[in-house]
Amino acid sequence: MRYKKVTKDNTPGAASDRILVLSSLEPDQLARAKKHPIPRRRLKGFELLILWALRLYLLFMIVVVAYQVWIARVH
């Protein structure tokens, strides 16, 4: 069986190669391989905008639910 070179990019063969390599490891080797930390992704402008919009929406909805609970207890 001939193996392809494992590359760091997301070429179609790279994912299947990683799966093949990970499936052939012993359990302790697999655990050691999974312990490598994954660095944080740098988010761009639009992604940051979406995340901040979701945060603001969540805070707004918390206030709405708290108000609804407060109104329900008063009446």
A tleap script that builds the chain and sets N, CA, C and O, in Angstrom:
source leaprc.protein.ff14SB
mol = sequence {
  NMET ARG TYR LYS LYS VAL THR LYS ASP ASN
  THR PRO GLY ALA ALA SER ASP ARG ILE LEU
  VAL LEU SER SER LEU GLU PRO ASP GLN LEU
  ALA ARG ALA LYS LYS HIE PRO ILE PRO ARG
  ARG ARG LEU LYS GLY PHE GLU LEU LEU ILE
  LEU TRP ALA LEU ARG LEU TYR LEU LEU PHE
  MET ILE VAL VAL VAL ALA TYR GLN VAL TRP
  ILE ALA ARG VAL CHIE
}
set mol.1.N position { 0.841 -1.170 0.000 }
set mol.1.CA position { 0.000 0.000 0.000 }
set mol.1.C position { 0.889 1.237 0.000 }
set mol.1.O position { 1.850 1.303 0.767 }
set mol.2.N position { 0.591 2.195 -0.829 }
set mol.2.CA position { 1.379 3.409 -0.936 }
set mol.2.C position { 0.649 4.534 -0.190 }
set mol.2.O position { -0.547 4.743 -0.396 }
set mol.3.N position { 1.375 5.259 0.681 }
set mol.3.CA position { 0.791 6.341 1.458 }
set mol.3.C position { 1.146 7.677 0.844 }
set mol.3.O position { 2.249 7.869 0.332 }
set mol.4.N position { 0.193 8.603 0.899 }
set mol.4.CA position { 0.448 9.955 0.431 }
set mol.4.C position { 1.099 10.761 1.545 }
set mol.4.O position { 0.981 10.424 2.724 }
set mol.5.N position { 1.777 11.811 1.165 }
set mol.5.CA position { 2.397 12.687 2.147 }
set mol.5.C position { 1.301 13.482 2.858 }
set mol.5.O position { 0.410 14.035 2.214 }
set mol.6.N position { 1.375 13.537 4.202 }
set mol.6.CA position { 0.403 14.294 4.976 }
set mol.6.C position { 0.812 15.753 4.933 }
set mol.6.O position { 1.929 16.106 5.311 }
set mol.7.N position { -0.096 16.601 4.472 }
set mol.7.CA position { 0.188 18.026 4.375 }
set mol.7.C position { -0.620 18.782 5.402 }
set mol.7.O position { -1.609 18.273 5.929 }
set mol.8.N position { -0.192 20.007 5.687 }
set mol.8.CA position { -0.892 20.821 6.666 }
set mol.8.C position { -2.089 21.551 6.060 }
set mol.8.O position { -2.932 22.058 6.799 }
set mol.9.N position { -2.179 21.614 4.760 }
set mol.9.CA position { -3.308 22.303 4.137 }
set mol.9.C position { -4.521 21.377 4.097 }
set mol.9.O position { -4.440 20.213 4.489 }
set mol.10.N position { -5.608 21.891 3.635 }
set mol.10.CA position { -6.855 21.123 3.617 }
set mol.10.C position { -7.131 20.531 2.244 }
set mol.10.O position { -8.225 20.689 1.702 }
set mol.11.N position { -6.148 19.855 1.688 }
set mol.11.CA position { -6.371 19.188 0.417 }
set mol.11.C position { -7.218 17.951 0.651 }
set mol.11.O position { -7.229 17.419 1.761 }
set mol.12.N position { -7.923 17.481 -0.357 }
set mol.12.CA position { -8.829 16.342 -0.160 }
set mol.12.C position { -8.163 15.105 0.413 }
set mol.12.O position { -8.780 14.391 1.203 }
set mol.13.N position { -6.927 14.833 0.041 }
set mol.13.CA position { -6.251 13.650 0.536 }
set mol.13.C position { -5.720 13.810 1.948 }
set mol.13.O position { -5.486 12.816 2.636 }
set mol.14.N position { -5.524 15.054 2.395 }
set mol.14.CA position { -4.930 15.293 3.700 }
set mol.14.C position { -5.834 14.803 4.830 }
set mol.14.O position { -5.338 14.234 5.802 }
set mol.15.N position { -7.139 15.009 4.726 }
set mol.15.CA position { -8.050 14.585 5.785 }
set mol.15.C position { -8.097 13.069 5.899 }
set mol.15.O position { -8.077 12.525 7.003 }
set mol.16.N position { -8.158 12.393 4.772 }
set mol.16.CA position { -8.187 10.929 4.827 }
set mol.16.C position { -6.867 10.371 5.322 }
set mol.16.O position { -6.846 9.333 5.985 }
set mol.17.N position { -5.750 11.049 5.010 }
set mol.17.CA position { -4.451 10.619 5.513 }
set mol.17.C position { -4.386 10.761 7.024 }
set mol.17.O position { -3.874 9.875 7.709 }
set mol.18.N position { -4.897 11.860 7.549 }
set mol.18.CA position { -4.895 12.058 9.000 }
set mol.18.C position { -5.739 10.999 9.691 }
set mol.18.O position { -5.356 10.481 10.740 }
set mol.19.N position { -6.883 10.677 9.108 }
set mol.19.CA position { -7.751 9.646 9.682 }
set mol.19.C position { -7.030 8.311 9.686 }
set mol.19.O position { -7.102 7.570 10.666 }
set mol.20.N position { -6.339 7.999 8.607 }
set mol.20.CA position { -5.596 6.742 8.516 }
set mol.20.C position { -4.496 6.675 9.569 }
set mol.20.O position { -4.311 5.649 10.224 }
set mol.21.N position { -3.772 7.776 9.725 }
set mol.21.CA position { -2.683 7.806 10.702 }
set mol.21.C position { -3.240 7.683 12.117 }
set mol.21.O position { -2.721 6.906 12.918 }
set mol.22.N position { -4.292 8.442 12.433 }
set mol.22.CA position { -4.866 8.400 13.779 }
set mol.22.C position { -5.477 7.047 14.101 }
set mol.22.O position { -5.434 6.611 15.251 }
set mol.23.N position { -6.044 6.375 13.106 }
set mol.23.CA position { -6.649 5.071 13.369 }
set mol.23.C position { -5.603 3.983 13.565 }
set mol.23.O position { -5.917 2.926 14.113 }
set mol.24.N position { -4.372 4.215 13.134 }
set mol.24.CA position { -3.336 3.195 13.271 }
set mol.24.C position { -2.503 3.362 14.538 }
set mol.24.O position { -1.618 2.550 14.807 }
set mol.25.N position { -2.781 4.414 15.324 }
set mol.25.CA position { -1.996 4.638 16.537 }
set mol.25.C position { -2.501 3.780 17.690 }
set mol.25.O position { -3.678 3.423 17.752 }
set mol.26.N position { -1.590 3.457 18.598 }
set mol.26.CA position { -1.950 2.768 19.836 }
set mol.26.C position { -2.724 3.754 20.716 }
set mol.26.O position { -2.608 4.963 20.517 }
set mol.27.N position { -3.508 3.272 21.681 }
set mol.27.CA position { -4.301 4.190 22.516 }
set mol.27.C position { -3.473 5.255 23.231 }
set mol.27.O position { -3.889 6.412 23.286 }
set mol.28.N position { -2.295 4.891 23.789 }
set mol.28.CA position { -1.485 5.900 24.473 }
set mol.28.C position { -0.855 6.880 23.486 }
set mol.28.O position { -0.666 8.051 23.817 }
set mol.29.N position { -0.531 6.424 22.291 }
set mol.29.CA position { -0.008 7.328 21.265 }
set mol.29.C position { -1.087 8.294 20.804 }
set mol.29.O position { -0.821 9.472 20.562 }
set mol.30.N position { -2.304 7.787 20.686 }
set mol.30.CA position { -3.422 8.644 20.272 }
set mol.30.C position { -3.702 9.700 21.324 }
set mol.30.O position { -3.936 10.862 20.991 }
set mol.31.N position { -3.682 9.302 22.609 }
set mol.31.CA position { -3.910 10.266 23.689 }
set mol.31.C position { -2.834 11.345 23.683 }
set mol.31.O position { -3.133 12.523 23.882 }
set mol.32.N position { -1.581 10.947 23.455 }
set mol.32.CA position { -0.488 11.910 23.410 }
set mol.32.C position { -0.639 12.845 22.212 }
set mol.32.O position { -0.354 14.038 22.315 }
set mol.33.N position { -1.086 12.307 21.079 }
set mol.33.CA position { -1.253 13.126 19.874 }
set mol.33.C position { -2.383 14.133 20.034 }
set mol.33.O position { -2.335 15.214 19.448 }
set mol.34.N position { -3.404 13.789 20.822 }
set mol.34.CA position { -4.543 14.685 21.007 }
set mol.34.C position { -4.277 15.768 22.043 }
set mol.34.O position { -5.070 16.703 22.160 }
set mol.35.N position { -3.180 15.671 22.802 }
set mol.35.CA position { -2.892 16.652 23.851 }
set mol.35.C position { -2.272 17.934 23.325 }
set mol.35.O position { -2.118 18.889 24.088 }
set mol.36.N position { -1.912 17.991 22.059 }
set mol.36.CA position { -1.312 19.195 21.509 }
set mol.36.C position { -2.353 20.301 21.470 }
set mol.36.O position { -3.434 20.110 20.914 }
set mol.37.N position { -2.042 21.468 22.058 }
set mol.37.CA position { -3.023 22.557 22.054 }
set mol.37.C position { -3.243 23.120 20.653 }
set mol.37.O position { -2.324 23.176 19.835 }
set mol.38.N position { -4.452 23.524 20.405 }
set mol.38.CA position { -4.816 24.135 19.128 }
set mol.38.C position { -4.839 25.646 19.345 }
set mol.38.O position { -5.544 26.121 20.235 }
set mol.39.N position { -4.093 26.406 18.561 }
set mol.39.CA position { -4.059 27.858 18.770 }
set mol.39.C position { -5.395 28.510 18.425 }
set mol.39.O position { -6.177 27.992 17.628 }
set mol.40.N position { -5.629 29.659 19.049 }
set mol.40.CA position { -6.858 30.401 18.758 }
set mol.40.C position { -6.847 30.919 17.335 }
set mol.40.O position { -5.799 31.240 16.776 }
set mol.41.N position { -8.027 30.992 16.768 }
set mol.41.CA position { -8.155 31.490 15.410 }
set mol.41.C position { -8.272 33.005 15.444 }
set mol.41.O position { -8.974 33.560 16.289 }
set mol.42.N position { -7.602 33.657 14.548 }
set mol.42.CA position { -7.713 35.119 14.426 }
set mol.42.C position { -8.990 35.429 13.653 }
set mol.42.O position { -9.138 35.020 12.501 }
set mol.43.N position { -9.903 36.144 14.282 }
set mol.43.CA position { -11.164 36.471 13.634 }
set mol.43.C position { -11.035 37.782 12.876 }
set mol.43.O position { -10.332 38.700 13.298 }
set mol.44.N position { -11.726 37.846 11.754 }
set mol.44.CA position { -11.702 39.046 10.919 }
set mol.44.C position { -12.887 39.936 11.275 }
set mol.44.O position { -13.682 39.592 12.150 }
set mol.45.N position { -13.007 41.056 10.613 }
set mol.45.CA position { -14.002 42.071 10.931 }
set mol.45.C position { -15.430 41.567 10.954 }
set mol.45.O position { -16.142 41.791 11.932 }
set mol.46.N position { -15.865 40.893 9.905 }
set mol.46.CA position { -17.259 40.450 9.835 }
set mol.46.C position { -17.550 39.394 10.890 }
set mol.46.O position { -18.629 39.390 11.482 }
set mol.47.N position { -16.596 38.498 11.131 }
set mol.47.CA position { -16.790 37.462 12.149 }
set mol.47.C position { -16.909 38.081 13.537 }
set mol.47.O position { -17.740 37.659 14.341 }
set mol.48.N position { -16.074 39.085 13.817 }
set mol.48.CA position { -16.164 39.783 15.098 }
set mol.48.C position { -17.492 40.511 15.234 }
set mol.48.O position { -18.095 40.521 16.307 }
set mol.49.N position { -17.942 41.115 14.153 }
set mol.49.CA position { -19.222 41.809 14.170 }
set mol.49.C position { -20.362 40.850 14.504 }
set mol.49.O position { -21.225 41.175 15.319 }
set mol.50.N position { -20.372 39.691 13.892 }
set mol.50.CA position { -21.412 38.696 14.152 }
set mol.50.C position { -21.362 38.236 15.610 }
set mol.50.O position { -22.403 38.135 16.260 }
set mol.51.N position { -20.174 37.958 16.124 }
set mol.51.CA position { -20.064 37.508 17.513 }
set mol.51.C position { -20.525 38.578 18.501 }
set mol.51.O position { -21.208 38.270 19.478 }
set mol.52.N position { -20.156 39.826 18.252 }
set mol.52.CA position { -20.610 40.893 19.148 }
set mol.52.C position { -22.116 41.106 19.031 }
set mol.52.O position { -22.774 41.404 20.028 }
set mol.53.N position { -22.663 40.959 17.843 }
set mol.53.CA position { -24.117 41.073 17.681 }
set mol.53.C position { -24.826 39.959 18.453 }
set mol.53.O position { -25.861 40.204 19.074 }
set mol.54.N position { -24.286 38.750 18.422 }
set mol.54.CA position { -24.879 37.647 19.178 }
set mol.54.C position { -24.765 37.875 20.681 }
set mol.54.O position { -25.685 37.542 21.428 }
set mol.55.N position { -23.655 38.435 21.127 }
set mol.55.CA position { -23.504 38.744 22.556 }
set mol.55.C position { -24.523 39.777 23.003 }
set mol.55.O position { -25.150 39.629 24.053 }
set mol.56.N position { -24.687 40.818 22.209 }
set mol.56.CA position { -25.670 41.852 22.550 }
set mol.56.C position { -27.090 41.298 22.527 }
set mol.56.O position { -27.903 41.646 23.382 }
set mol.57.N position { -27.391 40.448 21.564 }
set mol.57.CA position { -28.707 39.822 21.489 }
set mol.57.C position { -28.951 38.958 22.721 }
set mol.57.O position { -30.048 38.965 23.280 }
set mol.58.N position { -27.939 38.221 23.142 }
set mol.58.CA position { -28.077 37.377 24.326 }
set mol.58.C position { -28.352 38.221 25.563 }
set mol.58.O position { -29.223 37.879 26.363 }
set mol.59.N position { -27.620 39.317 25.729 }
set mol.59.CA position { -27.864 40.195 26.874 }
set mol.59.C position { -29.267 40.787 26.817 }
set mol.59.O position { -29.948 40.867 27.840 }
set mol.60.N position { -29.699 41.197 25.643 }
set mol.60.CA position { -31.052 41.734 25.477 }
set mol.60.C position { -32.099 40.702 25.858 }
set mol.60.O position { -33.061 41.021 26.557 }
set mol.61.N position { -31.921 39.461 25.403 }
set mol.61.CA position { -32.895 38.409 25.698 }
set mol.61.C position { -32.896 38.045 27.181 }
set mol.61.O position { -33.945 37.694 27.721 }
set mol.62.N position { -31.755 38.119 27.844 }
set mol.62.CA position { -31.725 37.883 29.289 }
set mol.62.C position { -32.560 38.937 30.006 }
set mol.62.O position { -33.310 38.619 30.928 }
set mol.63.N position { -32.429 40.184 29.584 }
set mol.63.CA position { -33.222 41.259 30.183 }
set mol.63.C position { -34.716 41.042 29.916 }
set mol.63.O position { -35.536 41.240 30.812 }
set mol.64.N position { -35.073 40.640 28.701 }
set mol.64.CA position { -36.481 40.392 28.362 }
set mol.64.C position { -37.056 39.268 29.212 }
set mol.64.O position { -38.162 39.398 29.737 }
set mol.65.N position { -36.334 38.182 29.353 }
set mol.65.CA position { -36.826 37.054 30.152 }
set mol.65.C position { -36.934 37.449 31.617 }
set mol.65.O position { -37.919 37.109 32.271 }
set mol.66.N position { -35.946 38.158 32.143 }
set mol.66.CA position { -36.007 38.605 33.539 }
set mol.66.C position { -37.218 39.516 33.748 }
set mol.66.O position { -37.903 39.411 34.765 }
set mol.67.N position { -37.483 40.401 32.800 }
set mol.67.CA position { -38.654 41.285 32.897 }
set mol.67.C position { -39.947 40.477 32.873 }
set mol.67.O position { -40.862 40.762 33.646 }
set mol.68.N position { -40.039 39.489 32.011 }
set mol.68.CA position { -41.238 38.662 31.918 }
set mol.68.C position { -41.464 37.878 33.218 }
set mol.68.O position { -42.601 37.743 33.669 }
set mol.69.N position { -40.401 37.369 33.810 }
set mol.69.CA position { -40.518 36.647 35.076 }
set mol.69.C position { -40.965 37.602 36.169 }
set mol.69.O position { -41.822 37.263 36.985 }
set mol.70.N position { -40.389 38.790 36.188 }
set mol.70.CA position { -40.757 39.791 37.206 }
set mol.70.C position { -42.228 40.196 37.061 }
set mol.70.O position { -42.938 40.306 38.060 }
set mol.71.N position { -42.685 40.415 35.836 }
set mol.71.CA position { -44.091 40.775 35.579 }
set mol.71.C position { -45.023 39.636 36.000 }
set mol.71.O position { -46.078 39.888 36.583 }
set mol.72.N position { -44.650 38.407 35.716 }
set mol.72.CA position { -45.481 37.261 36.074 }
set mol.72.C position { -45.621 37.119 37.588 }
set mol.72.O position { -46.672 36.699 38.071 }
set mol.73.N position { -44.602 37.455 38.323 }
set mol.73.CA position { -44.673 37.350 39.793 }
set mol.73.C position { -45.484 38.480 40.406 }
set mol.73.O position { -46.124 38.297 41.441 }
set mol.74.N position { -45.462 39.637 39.779 }
set mol.74.CA position { -46.192 40.794 40.313 }
set mol.74.C position { -47.686 40.600 40.157 }
set mol.74.O position { -48.449 40.963 41.052 }
set mol.75.N position { -48.121 40.034 39.038 }
set mol.75.CA position { -49.571 39.885 38.779 }
set mol.75.C position { -50.063 38.597 39.242 }
set mol.75.O position { -51.251 38.305 39.105 }
savepdb mol mol.pdb
quit
